[in-house]
């Protein structure tokens, strides 16, 4: 397996920004797990398939050909869906899709296949606990709920902050309470509160951990 940096945490903690930045600096592949679930959810909605149907959703997840390209471009079955998967509707549907065990297992297999062949940075809800439990570096990235809402509002100015707060609270509840791969901090993950930190400062803290692992004789990352 390649070298893996796993970043877990709740919505709005800054996982995607940090993971992309680290991947670029280290020359690793960035696996956007959330985009994979969004792509499958978008495909289901476009075909009028109920996103709570475990059988049909598993079939879609197994059949989906998902490619991740630079610049946050996502291809689904050869089609660029980068913009279409970033809506609030797709985000909500993706959260429901991610709670389905058969779908998670199908996409985890695809994620592990990428990690077997490449050095990767991956973020999500269960990367350090389920997808890559042997990752050399594990981070649990968190932030104050108010700050997480503020960050999402900056990304989605067309949605009222109150509505965003409700969406994030609902997402937190579903992620933490779902039976399949709930959001929890891995025992060997480093907890990092990003509330008062810039993205650059968070990246530097993680890079310090990488350097520490190297100096402790755990091998180059």
PLY file of the C-alpha trace (Angstrom):
ply
format ascii 1.0
element vertex 221
property float x
property float y
property float z
element edge 220
property int vertex1
property int vertex2
end_header
0.00 0.00 0.00
1.09 3.55 -0.67
1.58 6.14 2.06
-1.72 7.43 3.39
-2.66 10.58 5.29
-6.20 10.20 6.67
-8.22 13.25 7.73
-11.59 12.80 9.41
-14.00 15.29 10.95
-17.43 16.92 10.78
-18.85 19.08 8.00
-17.28 22.53 7.70
-14.11 21.71 9.64
-11.97 22.42 6.57
-11.06 18.86 5.62
-11.30 19.27 1.85
-9.25 22.48 1.74
-6.54 20.99 3.93
-6.44 17.65 2.14
-6.11 19.32 -1.27
-3.34 21.60 -0.02
-1.38 18.76 1.55
-1.71 16.57 -1.52
-0.37 19.37 -3.71
2.58 20.08 -1.42
3.50 16.42 -0.99
2.79 15.34 -4.55
0.14 12.86 -3.39
-3.22 11.93 -4.91
-6.18 13.65 -3.26
-9.17 11.32 -2.79
-12.34 13.33 -2.22
-14.55 10.73 -0.56
-17.48 13.13 -0.22
-17.44 13.78 -3.96
-17.75 10.05 -4.59
-20.93 9.81 -2.52
-22.25 13.00 -4.10
-21.64 11.59 -7.58
-23.56 8.40 -6.80
-26.38 10.41 -5.19
-26.59 12.72 -8.20
-26.74 9.75 -10.56
-29.58 8.24 -8.52
-31.59 11.45 -8.49
-31.13 11.91 -12.23
-32.62 8.43 -12.72
-35.46 8.93 -10.20
-34.04 6.23 -7.94
-34.77 6.58 -4.22
-31.48 7.27 -2.45
-32.68 5.18 0.51
-33.03 2.03 -1.61
-30.01 -0.09 -0.55
-30.24 -2.60 -3.41
-30.49 -0.13 -6.28
-27.98 2.26 -4.67
-25.46 -0.56 -4.27
-25.86 -1.40 -7.95
-25.16 2.22 -8.89
-22.15 2.44 -6.56
-20.64 -0.73 -8.02
-21.24 0.44 -11.58
-20.06 4.03 -11.10
-16.78 4.91 -12.79
-15.46 7.84 -10.80
-12.32 9.76 -11.72
-10.75 12.60 -9.75
-8.80 15.20 -11.68
-6.88 18.34 -10.67
-8.91 21.44 -9.88
-11.63 19.51 -8.01
-12.94 18.10 -11.29
-14.97 14.94 -10.90
-15.89 12.64 -13.76
-18.79 10.22 -13.43
-18.86 7.61 -16.17
-16.75 9.94 -18.29
-18.93 13.03 -17.73
-17.71 16.09 -15.84
-20.14 16.55 -12.92
-17.93 18.84 -10.84
-20.47 21.66 -10.57
-23.61 19.55 -10.46
-22.56 17.66 -7.30
-21.88 20.80 -5.24
-25.49 21.81 -4.60
-27.25 21.66 -1.22
-29.74 19.12 -2.64
-26.97 16.74 -3.66
-25.15 17.22 -0.33
-28.28 16.24 1.57
-28.88 13.21 -0.64
-25.23 12.16 -0.35
-25.51 12.10 3.44
-28.38 9.62 3.16
-26.52 7.55 0.59
-23.44 7.44 2.83
-25.51 5.83 5.58
-26.15 2.75 3.42
-23.77 -0.06 4.26
-23.71 -1.68 0.79
-22.88 1.67 -0.84
-20.11 2.41 1.65
-18.54 -0.99 1.09
-18.65 -0.56 -2.67
-17.00 2.87 -2.58
-14.50 1.90 0.12
-13.28 -0.85 -2.19
-12.72 1.75 -4.92
-10.91 4.04 -2.47
-8.64 1.28 -1.20
-7.77 0.35 -4.77
-6.51 3.90 -5.34
-4.55 3.78 -2.06
-2.94 0.48 -2.99
-1.34 2.03 -6.05
-0.62 5.61 -4.93
0.46 7.84 -2.08
-2.76 9.55 -1.05
-4.34 12.17 1.17
-7.97 11.35 1.93
-10.63 13.07 3.97
-14.05 12.00 5.13
-15.85 10.61 8.16
-14.34 7.11 8.51
-11.01 7.23 6.70
-8.78 6.51 9.70
-11.21 4.06 11.29
-12.53 2.02 8.36
-11.09 2.87 4.96
-7.39 3.08 5.85
-7.02 1.96 9.50
-3.28 1.42 8.93
-2.68 4.96 7.65
0.66 6.36 8.84
-0.81 9.75 9.71
-4.35 10.19 11.05
-5.92 13.56 11.87
-9.31 14.32 13.39
-10.00 17.86 12.24
-12.66 19.77 14.15
-13.90 23.34 14.62
-16.47 25.22 16.67
-20.00 24.81 15.19
-20.37 28.57 14.74
-17.12 28.71 12.78
-18.16 25.76 10.66
-21.38 27.54 9.72
-19.43 30.72 8.90
-17.15 28.80 6.55
-20.03 27.13 4.76
-21.79 30.49 4.43
-18.71 31.87 2.68
-18.86 28.96 0.23
-22.65 29.11 -0.24
-23.70 32.77 0.15
-27.08 32.09 -1.46
-28.20 30.02 1.56
-29.23 31.73 4.81
-26.84 31.09 7.74
-29.74 29.77 9.82
-30.55 27.18 7.19
-26.89 26.22 6.92
-26.70 25.80 10.70
-29.67 23.43 10.56
-28.15 21.47 7.68
-24.83 21.07 9.49
-26.52 20.05 12.75
-28.59 17.45 10.90
-25.52 16.20 9.06
-23.56 15.91 12.32
-26.38 13.90 13.89
-26.67 11.51 10.95
-22.89 11.06 10.66
-22.39 10.34 14.36
-25.45 8.13 14.85
-25.46 6.02 11.71
-24.97 2.31 12.28
-22.51 1.89 9.42
-19.10 3.58 9.92
-20.18 6.48 12.17
-18.06 9.60 12.58
-15.68 8.91 15.47
-12.08 9.79 16.20
-9.69 6.89 15.68
-7.80 6.03 18.88
-4.46 6.81 17.24
-5.61 9.98 15.44
-4.31 13.41 16.42
-7.11 15.83 17.35
-6.69 19.24 15.72
-9.04 22.18 16.39
-8.97 24.49 13.37
-11.34 27.15 14.77
-8.71 29.84 15.23
-6.28 28.62 12.55
-5.89 29.51 8.90
-5.72 26.73 6.33
-1.97 27.34 6.01
-1.50 26.96 9.77
-3.45 23.71 9.83
-1.37 22.37 6.94
1.83 23.27 8.79
0.65 21.47 11.93
0.02 18.31 9.92
3.33 18.63 8.09
5.03 18.84 11.51
3.44 15.52 12.36
4.67 14.06 9.09
8.20 15.24 9.82
7.99 13.85 13.35
7.00 10.44 12.02
9.98 10.52 9.68
12.41 11.52 12.44
11.04 8.74 14.65
12.09 6.22 12.06
8.65 5.38 10.69
9.77 5.91 7.15
9.39 8.65 4.59
5.92 9.85 3.79
0 1
1 2
2 3
3 4
4 5
5 6
6 7
7 8
8 9
9 10
10 11
11 12
12 13
13 14
14 15
15 16
16 17
17 18
18 19
19 20
20 21
21 22
22 23
23 24
24 25
25 26
26 27
27 28
28 29
29 30
30 31
31 32
32 33
33 34
34 35
35 36
36 37
37 38
38 39
39 40
40 41
41 42
42 43
43 44
44 45
45 46
46 47
47 48
48 49
49 50
50 51
51 52
52 53
53 54
54 55
55 56
56 57
57 58
58 59
59 60
60 61
61 62
62 63
63 64
64 65
65 66
66 67
67 68
68 69
69 70
70 71
71 72
72 73
73 74
74 75
75 76
76 77
77 78
78 79
79 80
80 81
81 82
82 83
83 84
84 85
85 86
86 87
87 88
88 89
89 90
90 91
91 92
92 93
93 94
94 95
95 96
96 97
97 98
98 99
99 100
100 101
101 102
102 103
103 104
104 105
105 106
106 107
107 108
108 109
109 110
110 111
111 112
112 113
113 114
114 115
115 116
116 117
117 118
118 119
119 120
120 121
121 122
122 123
123 124
124 125
125 126
126 127
127 128
128 129
129 130
130 131
131 132
132 133
133 134
134 135
135 136
136 137
137 138
138 139
139 140
140 141
141 142
142 143
143 144
144 145
145 146
146 147
147 148
148 149
149 150
150 151
151 152
152 153
153 154
154 155
155 156
156 157
157 158
158 159
159 160
160 161
161 162
162 163
163 164
164 165
165 166
166 167
167 168
168 169
169 170
170 171
171 172
172 173
173 174
174 175
175 176
176 177
177 178
178 179
179 180
180 181
181 182
182 183
183 184
184 185
185 186
186 187
187 188
188 189
189 190
190 191
191 192
192 193
193 194
194 195
195 196
196 197
197 198
198 199
199 200
200 201
201 202
202 203
203 204
204 205
205 206
206 207
207 208
208 209
209 210
210 211
211 212
212 213
213 214
214 215
215 216
216 217
217 218
218 219
219 220
